[in-house]
Amino acid sequence: MLTADAERFEPADSGELGEDGTVGGPTGSRWRSRVGPLRERAARSVRTIRDDRKLWVAAPLYALLAWTLWALFSPAWQNFPPYGNDSWTFIEISQNVFSDPGRVDTIRWFGSTSEYTPVPFVWPAVIAVTRTVFGAGLRSASLAAALTMLLSAVLLDGAGRRLTRITGLGPALVLFLLSFGWFDQELVSAGAIPCQILLLSALVLVVSNPWPLSGRQMGWAGAMAGLMVLTRFDALAFTGVVPFGLCLIGGTTLRRVPRYFLGEVATFSPWIVYSLAHFGSPWVSPYSSGVLSVDFSTPSYYFPTKPATAFDNFSGWYARVSGGYDDLWLHLTRARDDAFVLRPLFWIAVLAVFIAVVLAVRAHGELTAASVRSAVAGTLRTIRDARAVRLFGLFAVVSIALGSVSQVVSSSFDDRYWSASLLLTEAFFVAVVLSAVARGRISGLLLFAVALALGATPLLKVTGRIENTPWFGRVGTMGLVNQARQLAPCVAPQDSLFVYGFSGVPYVYGAVNDRGRVIMFPTNWLRLTAKDRRSLLDSYRVNLVYLPPDTSASRTPGYDTVVEKELGGAELTPLPCAPGLYYLH
């Protein structure tokens, strides 16, 4: 039944104008045919929320998640967001991501002298939208990170309802992820991994139900996969293997795999066009050179000539890569030791299996060795056949395996890179537990116990860690912002400013100013010859040098003379505009 406002669109006389000027006849019929189903769907959703007790049971889990996020973010919002180096780059890209994508004033990647960066721009686009909608300024990145966790919980909850018919799985899994201190630092500092978690949650929701997956589902799954790659390039291998894994576990057929890759290419194709336009190659990433190089390198390494690659010296490249397995094991075990919440979950799993055995024995009516064996065998069959176990098991194995290869090949190890793998592993673990018990109240209470065990962890552990970390403070971040803003009046649009020493100023400068270009200090500066250093300055047309007061060189008597020698005998003339700013001759 239409509302009073909608009744205005009822036809007056066929083909004639109504009193209010609307056209009757076919137009009114089309409007009514569109509004009716939408109104019925909305009413059905309201009735579901009102009558479904499972949703009300899950409400405390969402409240616990919101409370945890507030405990993590409130110190940052009250003072100043403790952004990391990468986060400032995302903020800078977000300022013109829809008008001139990828253009930056901060040069931290020395693979090209272009003013465009090879950093993917899905996360900067999310920051830009958040800033436009909420008007939060520099705090928009931090706010966007918090919203991604809430949305991830909702999407994973939808997938959980499809796979296990239990509400509350989403917030429980997100709470588990928040129990890791290194992930919380990534989250509060507005890194890109939370956005990747959100897109992964959307991918899981798409492929969760119904099975076998249709061509349309595979297309949407591929689209989510392409956006994951455009958020972090380390997702490329994972998304390439997923469709074949879905075929293996019975989720789809090989003839629908092309639809998946068509969707992935559709969302990833803008990067191909972007790379060709600005770098002359269809695939450029910050780590693309470091993956194939014989010697270890990072995106902030400067090479005056092209370094040797695996195609030039395969044995040398293999020696570097094979030496990374020890570092990989170190980070894997460190991540595992940090997850002390796994211990209480282990006992919860034991309790779940015990409950499953008891219920199965009761079904047989007697407690004998044969009935226990039958109950255990039945429980194992249920676990094996559970769709949630197969799906999350596939994703977890693929994510850990390919994530390990990615980190070893690039020689880039960081605990936070395991965020998605740990989320999927815990989802697999919870799916096994829930499939081992009868569906219903027991499963719901068990999941609630899991969420409570996980939710208390970040409040007791992570909040104190963030407050006691030097980088996560107002003084350090605001000091960098103030330094960058003091330099702005001294830098003309055509100037190129080189920041000497390992300082956070070059990262912040481009995010808070729009004047001139700033070049950061190469990580391998001490390995460069005087000629190579001069080559760097000439390549980027440097005419200004800044010696921040927070670097070790600035505390050395006669440090400007020392810097002149390191710059290949260049002459530095102090400028009165700002302390530590010099003109380069």
C-alpha positions in Angstrom: 0.0 0.0 0.0 1.4 3.4 -1.0 1.8 6.3 1.4 0.1 9.6 1.0 3.1 11.1 -0.7 3.4 8.2 -3.1 -0.3 8.4 -4.0 0.5 11.5 -5.9 1.9 9.2 -8.6 -1.3 7.3 -9.0 -2.6 7.9 -12.6 -5.2 10.7 -12.8 -6.7 9.8 -16.2 -4.8 7.6 -18.7 -2.2 9.7 -20.4 -3.4 13.0 -18.8 -1.7 15.3 -16.3 -2.8 15.1 -12.7 -3.6 18.1 -10.6 0.0 18.3 -9.3 1.4 18.0 -12.8 2.5 14.4 -12.7 1.8 12.2 -15.7 -0.7 9.4 -15.2 -0.9 6.1 -17.0 2.3 4.1 -17.6 4.5 6.5 -15.5 2.4 5.9 -12.4 2.4 2.2 -13.0 6.2 2.1 -13.3 6.6 4.1 -10.1 4.2 1.8 -8.2 5.9 -1.3 -9.5 9.3 -0.1 -8.2 8.2 1.4 -4.9 6.0 -1.6 -3.9 8.8 -4.2 -3.7 11.1 -1.8 -1.9 8.5 -1.0 0.7 7.8 -4.7 1.2 11.5 -5.5 1.5 12.0 -2.8 4.1 9.0 -3.9 6.1 10.3 -7.5 6.0 13.7 -6.4 7.3 12.1 -4.5 10.2 10.1 -7.5 11.1 13.2 -9.7 11.0 15.1 -7.4 13.3 12.2 -7.2 15.7 11.4 -10.9 15.8 14.9 -12.5 15.3 16.3 -13.2 18.8 19.7 -14.0 17.3 20.1 -10.4 16.3 19.4 -9.2 19.8 22.0 -11.8 21.1 24.6 -10.3 18.7 23.9 -6.8 19.8 26.2 -7.0 22.9 29.0 -8.2 20.5 28.7 -5.1 18.4 28.5 -3.0 21.5 31.7 -4.6 22.7 33.4 -4.0 19.3 32.3 -0.3 19.3 33.6 0.1 22.9 36.9 -1.5 22.0 37.4 0.8 18.9 36.6 3.8 21.0 39.2 2.8 23.6 41.8 2.5 20.8 40.9 5.6 18.9 39.9 8.1 21.5 43.4 9.1 22.6 44.3 9.7 19.0 41.2 11.8 18.3 41.6 13.8 21.5 45.2 14.7 20.7 46.4 14.1 17.1 46.3 11.0 15.0 49.6 9.1 15.3 50.0 8.6 11.5 53.0 6.6 10.2 55.1 7.4 7.1 52.8 5.4 4.7 49.7 7.0 6.1 50.9 10.5 5.3 51.5 9.4 1.7 47.9 8.1 1.6 46.6 11.4 2.9 48.6 13.3 0.4 47.3 11.1 -2.5 43.7 11.5 -1.2 43.8 15.3 -1.7 43.5 14.9 -5.5 42.8 11.2 -6.0 39.7 12.0 -8.1 41.1 15.0 -10.1 44.7 13.9 -10.7 45.3 10.4 -9.3 48.7 9.6 -8.0 50.3 13.0 -8.2 52.4 13.8 -5.1 54.8 16.4 -4.0 56.7 14.0 -1.8 59.4 11.8 -3.5 60.0 8.7 -1.5 60.3 6.2 -4.4 63.4 6.7 -6.5 62.5 4.4 -9.4 61.4 7.4 -11.5 61.7 11.2 -11.5 58.0 11.5 -12.2 55.8 13.5 -9.9 53.4 10.5 -9.8 53.7 7.6 -7.3 53.3 3.9 -7.8 51.3 3.6 -4.6 47.8 2.1 -5.2 44.9 4.6 -4.6 41.8 2.7 -3.3 42.6 3.5 0.3 43.3 7.2 -0.5 40.0 7.3 -2.3 38.2 6.0 0.9 40.0 8.6 2.9 38.9 11.3 0.5 35.3 10.2 0.6 35.4 10.1 4.5 36.8 13.6 4.5 34.1 14.9 2.2 31.2 13.2 4.1 32.4 13.9 7.7 34.6 17.0 7.2 37.2 15.6 9.7 40.2 17.1 8.0 43.5 15.3 8.9 41.6 13.0 11.2 39.6 11.6 8.3 42.1 8.8 7.7 41.8 7.7 11.3 38.0 7.8 11.2 38.0 5.9 7.9 40.1 3.1 9.5 37.6 2.8 12.4 34.7 2.6 10.0 36.3 -0.1 8.0 36.5 -2.4 11.0 32.8 -1.8 11.8 31.8 -2.5 8.2 34.1 -5.6 8.1 32.2 -6.9 11.2 28.9 -6.5 9.4 30.0 -8.2 6.2 31.6 -11.1 8.0 28.5 -11.4 10.1 26.5 -11.7 7.0 28.8 -14.4 5.7 28.6 -16.2 9.1 24.8 -16.3 9.0 24.9 -17.8 5.6 27.5 -20.4 6.4 26.7 -21.3 10.0 23.2 -19.8 10.7 24.7 -18.1 13.7 24.7 -14.3 14.2 27.7 -12.6 15.8 30.6 -14.2 13.9 31.7 -10.9 12.3 32.3 -8.9 15.5 33.9 -11.9 17.2 36.5 -12.2 14.4 37.2 -8.5 14.3 37.7 -8.5 18.1 40.2 -11.3 17.6 42.2 -9.2 15.1 42.1 -6.3 17.5 43.9 -8.4 20.1 47.2 -8.0 18.2 49.1 -4.9 19.2 50.9 -4.6 15.9 47.5 -4.6 14.0 46.1 -2.0 16.3 49.1 0.2 15.6 48.4 -0.3 11.9 44.7 0.5 12.5 45.2 3.7 14.6 47.9 5.0 12.3 45.5 4.6 9.3 47.5 2.1 7.3 46.0 0.4 4.2 45.6 -3.1 5.8 42.2 -2.4 7.4 40.8 -1.4 4.0 42.1 -4.7 2.6 40.4 -6.5 5.5 37.1 -4.8 4.5 37.4 -5.9 0.8 38.4 -9.4 1.9 35.2 -9.5 4.1 33.1 -8.5 1.0 34.8 -11.2 -1.0 34.0 -13.8 1.7 30.3 -12.6 1.8 30.0 -12.9 -2.0 31.3 -16.5 -2.2 29.6 -17.8 1.0 26.2 -18.7 -0.5 24.6 -20.1 -2.5 26.8 -22.9 -3.8 27.7 -23.7 -6.6 28.5 -20.1 -7.3 26.9 -18.5 -10.3 28.7 -16.6 -13.0 27.4 -13.4 -11.5 28.8 -14.2 -8.1 32.1 -15.1 -9.6 32.2 -11.8 -11.4 31.5 -9.8 -8.2 34.1 -11.9 -6.4 36.6 -11.0 -9.0 35.7 -7.3 -8.7 36.3 -7.4 -5.0 39.6 -9.2 -5.7 40.7 -6.4 -8.1 40.0 -3.8 -5.5 42.0 -5.8 -2.9 45.0 -5.6 -5.3 44.5 -1.9 -5.8 44.7 -1.5 -2.1 47.8 -3.6 -1.5 49.7 -5.3 -4.3 50.7 -8.2 -2.1 47.1 -9.5 -2.6 47.8 -10.2 -6.3 48.9 -13.8 -5.9 46.2 -14.6 -3.3 43.4 -13.4 -5.6 44.9 -15.3 -8.6 44.7 -18.6 -6.8 41.3 -18.2 -5.1 39.0 -19.1 -8.0 40.8 -22.4 -8.6 40.6 -23.2 -4.9 36.9 -22.6 -5.0 36.6 -25.2 -7.8 38.7 -27.6 -5.7 36.3 -27.4 -2.7 33.2 -27.7 -4.8 32.2 -24.0 -4.8 32.1 -23.5 -8.5 33.2 -25.0 -11.8 36.2 -24.2 -14.1 33.9 -22.7 -16.8 32.9 -19.9 -14.5 36.5 -19.0 -13.6 36.9 -16.6 -16.6 34.0 -14.5 -15.1 36.0 -14.1 -12.0 39.1 -12.9 -13.8 37.0 -10.6 -16.0 35.7 -8.9 -12.9 39.2 -8.6 -11.4 40.6 -7.1 -14.6 37.7 -4.7 -14.8 38.5 -3.2 -11.4 42.2 -3.5 -11.8 42.5 -2.1 -15.4 42.7 1.6 -14.2 46.1 0.8 -12.7 47.3 -0.7 -16.0 46.3 2.5 -17.8 47.9 4.7 -15.0 51.2 2.8 -15.1 51.4 2.9 -18.9 50.7 6.6 -18.9 53.2 7.6 -16.2 55.9 4.9 -16.1 55.7 3.3 -19.5 55.0 -0.2 -18.1 51.7 -2.0 -17.4 52.8 -3.0 -13.9 54.7 -0.8 -11.6 54.7 -1.1 -7.8 57.0 0.3 -5.0 58.5 -3.2 -4.5 58.6 -4.3 -8.2 62.4 -3.6 -8.5 63.2 -5.0 -5.0 61.5 -8.4 -5.8 63.9 -9.2 -8.6 67.0 -7.4 -7.5 70.1 -9.4 -6.4 70.9 -7.2 -3.5 68.4 -6.3 -0.8 66.6 -3.0 -1.5 63.6 -1.0 -0.4 61.5 1.5 -2.4 63.5 4.3 -0.7 66.8 3.0 -2.1 68.4 5.2 -4.7 70.4 3.6 -7.5 72.2 5.9 -10.0 72.3 2.9 -12.4 69.9 0.0 -12.8 70.8 -2.7 -10.2 71.5 -6.3 -11.1 68.4 -8.5 -11.2 67.6 -12.2 -11.2 67.9 -12.2 -15.0 71.5 -11.1 -14.7 72.6 -13.2 -11.7 70.0 -15.9 -10.8 72.3 -17.6 -8.2 72.9 -14.3 -6.4 69.1 -13.6 -6.3 68.4 -17.1 -5.1 70.9 -16.8 -2.3 69.2 -13.6 -1.1 65.8 -15.1 -1.2 66.7 -18.4 0.4 68.3 -16.5 3.2 65.0 -15.0 4.1 63.4 -18.2 5.5 65.0 -17.7 8.9 63.5 -14.2 9.1 60.1 -15.6 8.0 60.1 -18.2 10.7 61.1 -15.5 13.3 58.1 -13.3 12.3 55.7 -16.2 12.2 56.7 -17.4 15.7 56.6 -13.8 17.0 53.1 -13.4 15.7 52.1 -16.7 17.2 53.5 -15.8 20.6 51.7 -12.5 20.6 48.4 -14.4 20.2 48.1 -15.6 23.7 44.3 -15.5 23.3 44.7 -18.8 21.4 45.2 -20.6 24.7 41.7 -19.9 26.1 40.2 -20.6 22.7 41.9 -24.0 22.7 40.0 -24.9 25.9 36.8 -23.6 24.4 37.4 -25.9 21.4 37.9 -28.8 23.7 34.6 -27.9 25.5 32.9 -27.7 22.1 34.0 -31.2 21.1 33.0 -32.5 24.5 29.5 -31.1 24.1 29.2 -32.5 20.6 30.2 -36.0 21.8 27.7 -35.8 24.8 24.9 -34.7 22.5 25.7 -37.5 20.0 25.9 -40.1 22.7 22.5 -39.0 24.0 21.1 -39.5 20.5 22.3 -43.1 20.7 20.8 -43.6 24.1 23.8 -45.3 25.8 27.4 -44.5 26.8 29.6 -47.2 25.3 32.9 -47.3 23.5 31.0 -47.9 20.2 28.7 -45.0 20.8 31.6 -42.7 21.6 33.5 -43.8 18.4 30.4 -43.3 16.4 29.8 -39.9 17.9 33.4 -38.8 17.3 33.3 -40.1 13.7 30.0 -38.3 13.1 31.5 -35.0 14.5 34.5 -35.3 12.2 32.3 -35.9 9.2 30.2 -32.8 10.1 33.4 -30.8 10.4 34.7 -32.1 7.1 31.5 -31.4 5.2 30.8 -28.0 6.7 31.0 -25.3 4.0 32.4 -22.7 6.4 35.3 -25.0 7.3 36.1 -25.7 3.7 35.9 -22.0 2.6 37.8 -20.5 5.5 40.3 -23.4 5.4 41.0 -22.7 1.7 41.4 -19.0 2.2 43.6 -19.4 5.3 46.0 -21.9 3.6 46.3 -19.9 0.4 46.8 -16.6 2.3 49.6 -18.0 4.6 51.4 -19.8 1.8 51.4 -17.0 -0.7 51.9 -14.4 2.0 55.1 -16.2 3.0 56.4 -16.3 -0.6 55.7 -12.6 -1.0 57.6 -11.6 2.1 60.5 -13.9 1.4 60.9 -12.8 -2.2 60.7 -9.1 -1.3 62.8 -9.5 1.9 60.2 -7.3 3.6 59.0 -8.8 6.9 56.5 -7.3 9.2 54.1 -8.8 11.7 51.2 -6.6 10.4 51.4 -8.3 7.0 49.9 -11.4 8.7 46.6 -9.6 9.6 44.5 -11.1 6.8 46.0 -14.6 7.3 45.3 -14.5 11.1 41.8 -13.4 10.5 41.1 -16.2 8.1 42.8 -18.7 10.3 40.7 -17.8 13.3 37.6 -17.9 11.1 38.5 -21.4 10.1 39.1 -22.3 13.8 35.7 -20.9 14.9 34.0 -22.6 12.0 35.5 -26.0 13.1 34.3 -25.3 16.7 30.8 -24.3 15.7 30.3 -27.2 13.3 31.3 -29.6 16.0 28.3 -28.7 18.2 24.6 -28.8 17.5 23.2 -25.6 16.0 21.1 -23.5 18.3 21.5 -22.0 21.7 24.7 -23.9 22.6 26.4 -22.7 19.4 25.3 -19.1 20.1 26.5 -19.1 23.7 29.8 -20.7 22.6 30.4 -18.0 20.1 29.5 -15.4 22.7 32.0 -16.8 25.0 34.7 -16.7 22.3 33.9 -13.0 21.6 34.1 -12.2 25.3 37.5 -13.9 25.6 38.7 -11.9 22.6 37.1 -8.6 23.4 38.8 -8.2 26.8 42.2 -8.6 25.3 42.6 -5.3 23.4 41.2 -3.3 26.4 43.7 -4.8 28.8 46.7 -5.0 26.6 46.7 -2.8 23.6 45.5 0.5 25.0 48.4 0.8 27.4 50.9 -0.1 24.7 49.8 2.6 22.3 49.9 5.3 25.0 53.5 4.2 25.9 54.8 4.1 22.4 56.9 7.2 21.6 55.6 7.4 18.0 52.0 7.3 19.2 52.0 10.7 20.8 50.8 14.2 20.2 54.2 15.9 20.7 56.1 14.0 18.0 53.4 14.2 15.4 52.5 17.8 16.0 56.1 18.7 16.0 56.5 17.3 12.5 53.4 19.1 11.3 54.6 22.4 12.7 58.0 22.0 11.1 56.4 21.2 7.7 54.1 24.2 7.9 56.9 26.6 8.9 58.7 25.6 5.7 55.8 26.3 3.4 56.2 30.1 3.1 59.9 29.6 2.2 59.3 27.1 -0.6 58.1 28.3 -4.0 56.0 26.1 -6.3 59.0 25.5 -8.6 61.5 24.6 -5.8 62.8 21.1 -4.9 63.5 20.7 -1.2 65.9 17.9 -0.1 65.4 16.9 3.6 68.7 15.7 5.0 68.7 12.9 7.6 66.1 10.3 8.6 63.2 12.5 9.6 59.4 12.4 9.3 59.2 15.9 7.9 59.2 14.9 4.2 56.3 12.5 4.7 54.2 15.2 6.5 55.2 18.1 4.2 53.2 16.9 1.1 50.1 16.1 3.2 49.8 19.6 4.8 51.3 21.8 2.1 51.0 22.3 -1.6 54.1 24.3 -2.4 57.1 22.8 -4.2 58.5 19.3 -4.2 60.2 17.6 -1.3 62.7 14.7 -1.7 63.3 12.4 1.3 66.6 11.0 2.5 67.5 7.7 0.7 67.8 4.8 3.0 71.1 3.7 1.4 72.6 7.2 1.5 75.7 6.1 3.4 76.5 3.6 0.7 76.4 6.1 -2.1 79.5 7.8 -3.4 79.8 11.6 -3.5 79.2 11.4 -7.2 76.1 9.4 -6.8 74.8 11.8 -4.2 75.3 14.7 -6.5 73.6 12.7 -9.2 70.5 12.3 -7.0 70.4 16.1 -6.3 70.7 16.9 -10.0 68.1 14.3 -11.1 65.5 15.9 -9.0 66.7 19.5 -9.6 67.3 20.2 -5.8 67.9 23.8 -5.0 66.9 23.8 -1.2 68.3 21.6 1.6 66.6 21.3 5.0 68.4 20.0 8.1 65.7 19.2 10.6 66.5 19.9 14.2 65.5 16.4 15.2 68.3 14.6 13.3 71.6 13.5 14.7 73.5 15.7 12.2 71.9 18.9 13.5 73.4 18.3 16.9 76.9 18.0 15.6 79.1 21.2 15.7 79.7 22.4 12.2 77.1 20.0 10.8 76.5 22.2 7.7 80.1 21.8 6.7 79.9 18.1 7.1 76.7 18.0 5.0 78.4 20.0 2.3 81.1 17.4 2.0 78.5 14.6 1.9 76.6 16.4 -0.9 79.7 16.2 -3.1 81.3 19.5 -2.2 78.2 21.6 -2.7 77.9 25.0 -1.1 75.1 25.7 1.4 73.9 29.2 2.1 71.6 29.7 5.2 68.2 31.2 4.5 66.7 33.4 7.2 63.2 32.2 6.4 63.4 29.1 8.6 66.0 27.6 10.9 67.9 24.7 9.2 66.9 25.8 5.6 69.8 26.3 3.1 70.1 27.3 -0.5 72.1 24.7 -2.5 74.7 26.1 -5.0 
